[in-house]
Structure formats: C-alpha cells, structure tokens
Amino acid sequence: MKLKKQGEINMTEENIEMVDLLKELVSRLKKLEGTVYNNDNILMKSGIVTVNSPTPVVGKHETVPDGDMISKMSWDEINTLVDRMGA
C-alpha cells in the first residue's frame, strides 16, 4: 500500500480531463477580456460594450409609468424618462 504525501492528489483520468477543461476555459476568458478591453476594439468603439455604465440611484421617484402610458409617449419623453431613472 502506497501512502500519499500531504497535499498530493490522486489524479484519475476524469480529474485530469476536468483540470484540462478548466485551464481551457480560463485561457478563453483571458483572451475574451483582452479582446473586450483592447483600445482598438470595434465593440468598444461602437458603444455596444461600455466601461462606465449608468448607476441607478435609490431615492424618491415618481410613479413608474405602465405600458399604456409608455406607448403614448414620444421618443423625447421616453429618453427624458430613462435619463431621470438613471440619474
């Protein structure tokens, strides 16, 4: 019977596959982060991905309009409403 040293892990084939999968996922995430935060990235330039997003404020607000009220609003009124909600 072979005794395991402290900190030694019995690596089965399933464990090895899981570790390899985790390594692949981590490398893909790092590559994706590099792509998203690259200064020349088209997503950042287009505005689809933003670094600074509006922060909602908790406080006293007017009543939230329902769908019927919103459907009767002009685009300018909707933009104003959204600006007030994000401020």
C-alpha positions, -999 to +999 in steps of 0.1 A: +000+000+000+014+033-011+009+063+013+001+097-002+021+126+009+003+156+024-011+178-005-008+150-031-039+144-051-049+112-067-054+122-103-078+100-121-084+103-158-117+121-151-099+146-128-072+152-155-099+159-181-117+183-157-084+202-150-077+205-187-112+218-193-108+244-166-075+255-180-090+259-214-120+279-200-096+302-181-075+308-212-105+316-233-119+340-207-085+358-205-085+361-243-120+374-243-112+400-216-082+411-237-104+415-267-131+434-249-108+458-232-085+464-262-085+501-271-089+493-308-118+470-302-147+476-325-172+467-298-159+495-275-159+520-304-195+511-314-208+516-279-221+480-276-197+474-248-191+502-223-167+505-194-188+531-175-225+524-173-251+545-156-255+538-119-291+535-106-300+558-077-322+547-049-344+576-038-378+591-041-390+588-077-422+595-095-446+567-102-434+542-128-455+545-160-473+515-172-471+500-207-502+520-219-487+553-208-453+545-224-469+535-257-485+570-259-452+588-251-429+604-278-393+593-281-382+625-265-404+618-234-391+583-232-355+595-234-362+620-206-378+593-185-348+570-189-324+598-181-342+606-149-343+569-139-305+566-143-297+598-125 
